[in-house]
């Protein structure tokens, strides 16, 4: 979906507390992503997968905006693309982005799937769709993060991550431009911890010594 990144980083092999982090955001989320992702170090070993609600007919600006500020490669992935640690994958506008186990894999290797199925929670891409599919593949080795947004997309996805043994963080609603999204996940009992964007970014940046509790 996007042009090749210059000097792509190699796959990361550094062990850490999780293999992937999935991030969901909507209204107000661009600013938070712009604060958190530049904090991630070049040696960050997990894959980062992002769904941001955008108008379906609008070209995505997020990849260019984040690439200019992040130490990690940022791209909109193609269907079937392997998911590698130390890379940031942004869902293309008007496509659901999912995580699938690679055919024949015995070591939890995963790849990207893209779908033009109907909107879920009025959204395509859907945060729930990404989080639920990632929970199926990564289980306890998944961290879910839900940021500012004006609807309840992501609440069920966070619950799926929790039920699979993963960890879930949400932006503190009082710090969100649109608090409804983290509030919905909290009301569902699907959030392990809430934190401000600054603290969230700092905890992610502590990879691989970061603590999930």
Buried (B, 14 or more C-beta within 10 A) or exposed (E): BBEEBEEEBEEBEEEBBBBBBBBBBBBBBBEBBBBBBBBBEEBBBBBBBBBBBBEEEEEBEBBEBBBEEBBBBBBBBEBEBBBBBBBBBBBBBBBBBBBBBBEEEEEEBBBBBBBEEEBBBEBBBBBBBBBBBBBBBBBBBBBBBBBBBBBBBBBBBBBBBBEBEBBBBBBBBEBBBBBBBBBBBBEBEBBBBBBBBEBBBBBBBBBBEBEBE
